[in-house]
Amino acid sequence: MEKLLKKLNDFNELVMFKHSIFSLPFIFIAMVVAANGWFGFNLMLLGIFAALTARNFAMGFNRYMDRDIDALNPRTVNRPNVDGRISATQMLIFTLANAFGFILVAYFVNDLALYLSLPILLVIGSYSYFKRFSYLAHIILGISLGLAPIAGVVTVLETIPLWSVFLSIGVMFWVAGFDLLYSLQDIEVDKKLNLHSIPSKFGAKKTMLISKVFHSLTILFWLLFIIQSESSYFGYLAVIVSAIMLSYEHYLVNKDFTKIDKAFFTVNGYLGIVFFILIVLDNIFF
């Protein structure tokens, strides 16, 4: 039993399970708006399993592909995919199992979800390749998480309304924007290993400017989402609070690069939760 628990903990570290906080709230935001409130326990469970299997697939595949890169980066050299705690074969089995799990969940959701399951897996898996030849990898990561609201609305409505597209584009720029800030930690390593990233190509100052532009677009598209979905006061409050939190994130990073982890995990983690709570309140009271 102790051996099993240790292995589970290693896989938890491999995929950084706690980072699910970035995508889960926006899946459920889309589901709440699509259903005009509560969407039922069955869809809730299917939504959770879809989010977790998709993310586990993406992270497992990324760690599998990045074994060589992570071994050369001092920040990542102690990850389970590098230090031998999880073998390449185990990572591959884990990745394929989660891909199958995601498709299986999509089968039980509806036909459109099933049709979209393979294209979604291809998109979220492509990030691992893009950073090897294009600095647009940050956008690919943003698109990968931006698919979360689309998955959520398809689960409830079996269609993709315009408001969900605005919400997804906002998530895309949000994720790409904070990934740029997170990537500042690896700017020298990326240059040394000839990896493609916006920080290594344009430098720290321009990267922070691009991140600010992305986060400005985030607020714009989330405002369009609120307008298009005919949300009320709490919806607009969600956008205002998000703008304040993103501004604080940039303040932290501009002030001190050692605050990047705090900006990345804490601020963005709470942002998704607060946004979700306010959208739920909007659907309860209006």
N, C-alpha and C positions, 0 to 999 in steps of 0.2 A: 504493500500500500504506500509506503514511504517513497519507494522508487517511482510509482505511478504519479504521486503528487508532485514530485520533483520534475518529472517530465512535463506534466501539465503546466507547471510554473515556467518551465523553459519555453514552451510554446506560447504562453501568455506574454513572456518577454519578447519573443520573436515577432509577434504581430502587434504588440503594444495595444492590448485590448482596451485600455482606458481611452485611447484615441477615438473609439467609436462615438464618443460624445460629440464629435464634429458633424457626423452625418445623421445620426438617429433623430435629433430634434427636428431636422428639416424634412425627413420622411414623414414624421407624424404631423408636422405643420400642414403639409400638403394633404394628408389624409383627413385632418380635422376640417380644413376649409372645403375639401371635396364633399365631405359628408354633412357639412353644416352642423358639426358637433361630433358626438360619439359615433364611432364606426364599427363597434363590436369587438368582442374578445378574439374571435377567430381571425379577423383581419389584423388585429394588433399583434398576435403571435406570428402570423405569416410575415408581417412587416418587420418584426424583430429578427426572425430567422433569415429573411432575405438580406437585410442589412448586414448581419454578422457573417453570413457565408460569403457574400460579395466582398466584404472587407477582408476577411481571412484569406480569400483567394488572392486578392490584390497584394496584400502584405506578404503572404507566403511566397508568391511568385517573384515579388520584388526582392525579397531576401535571398531566394534561390539564385536569381540572376546576378545579384550584387555581391556574391561571396568574395570575388576577387577584389572588388573596389573597397568593400568594408574592411578587408584585411590590411589595406594600406592606409586607412584613415584612423588616426589615433582616437578620434571620438567614437568610432564604431568597432574598434578591434576586439572588444569584449562581448560582442553580440553572440547569441547562441549559434547563428549560422556561420560564424567565423571560428569560434574557440572549440568546436567539436561537440558541443552538448547536443546539437541536432544535426544529423547527417544530411547530405544532399538528397539521398533517397527518401528519408523521412519527410523532408520539406516538400519534395515532389508529390509524395502520396497525400500529404496534408492539403496541398494546393489543389490537386485533382479531386479529392474528396469534397472540398468546399465548392468547387465549380459544379460538381454533380449535385450537391445539396442545394445550390442556388437555382439550378434549372428545375430540380424537383419541386422546390417551393413555388416557383413561377408556374409550374404545371397546375398546382392546386389553387392558384390565385385566379387566373382567367387566361383566355387564348392570347390576348395582346401581350400580357406579361410573359408568356411562354415564347412568343415570337421575338420579343425584345431581349430575352435572356442571353443568348449567345452574342449578339452585337454589344451588349453592355459589358460582358466579360472580356471581349476583345479590346474595348476602349480602356477599361480600367487596368488591363494587363499590359497595354502598350506603353505606359509610363516608363516601365523598366528599360525599354529600348530607346525612347526618345532622348533621354539625358546623355546618351552615348554619341548622339550626332546632331542634336538641336537644342538650343537654349530655350525653345518654346515648351520644354518639358513641364515647366511650372503651369502652363495653360492646360496641358493634358491632365495633370493632377487635379486642377480646378474642375475640368469637365467631368472627371471621374466622380468626384464628390457632388458635382452639380446634377448628376443623374439621380441622386437620392430623391429629390422632390418629384421628379418624373415617375420614378418607381412607385412613390407613395400615391400619387393621383391615379395612376393606371390601376393600382390595386383596388381602389374604390369605384372609379368611374369607367374603367376600360376605355378611356380616351385621354387626350392631352390638351386641356384648355389653355388659352393664351396666358392666363395668370400664373399657371404653373411653369410656363416657359420663362417668364420674367423672374419668378422666384429662383429657378434653376440657374439662370444667367448670373443673378446676384450671388448665389452660392459659389459659382465658378470663379468670379472675380475676387470674392472674399478669400477663398482657399488659395488661389494663385497669389494674392497679395500677401497673405501671412507666410506662405511658403517661401516667397522671396526674402522676407526678413529672416526666416529660419535658416535659409541657405547662406546667409552672410557668415555663419559659423565655419563654413567649409570653403570659403572663397580661395584660400591659398592651396588647399588640397585639390580642389577642382582644377586649378591652373596646373598644378604639378602632374596630375593624372590625365590632363587633357580632356576633362569632362566638360560638357557644355551646360552652362548655367548663366543666367542673366548677371549675377554678381561677378562671376569670373570674366565675363565678356565686357561689361560696362562699368564695373567698379561699384563700391559701396554707396557712394553718394547718389549716383544715377539709379541704382537699385531701389533705394529708399524713396526716391521721387516716383519711380514707376509703381511701386507698391502703394503709394498715396493715391495715384491716379486710379489704380485698380479698385481700391477701397472706396473711392468717390463714386466709381461706376457701380459698385456694390449697393451703395445707398440709393442711387438713382433707380436701379432695377428693382430693389425691394420696395421703393416707393410706388413704382409702376405696378408691382404685384398687389400692393394694398389697394390702390385705386381700381385696378381691373377686377379684383376679387370682391369689391364693394365692402371692404372691411370698414370698421368704424374707429372710434377714439383709441382703443387699445392697440389697434393695428398701426396707426400713425405713431403712437407712443413707442412701439417696438422698433420702428425705423429710427426715431430720435435717439433712443437709448443705444441702439447699435452704432449710430454715428459717434456718440460720445465715447463708447467703449473702444471703437477703432482709433479714434483720436488719441485716447489714452495709451493704446498699444504703441502707436508711433512715437508718442512722447517718451515712453519707456526705452524704446530702442534707440532713439536719437540721443537720449541722455547718456546711455551706457549700454554697449554691446553685450555686456554680461547679463543684461536683463532680458535677452532674447527668449530664454526658456520660459520666464514668467509671462512675457507677452504672448508667446505661442500657446502654451498650455492653459494658463489660468484665464486670461482675458477672453480668448476665443472659445474656451470651454463654457464659460459662463454666458457668453453672448448667445450661443445656440439655445441654452436652457431658458434664458430670460425671454428671448424671442418667442419660443414655444409657449411659455406660460402666458404671455400677453395675447397671443393669438387665441389660445384656449379661452381666456377671459373675454375676448372680443366676441367669440361665438356663444358664450354663456349669456352675456348681458345685452347683446345687440342682434 
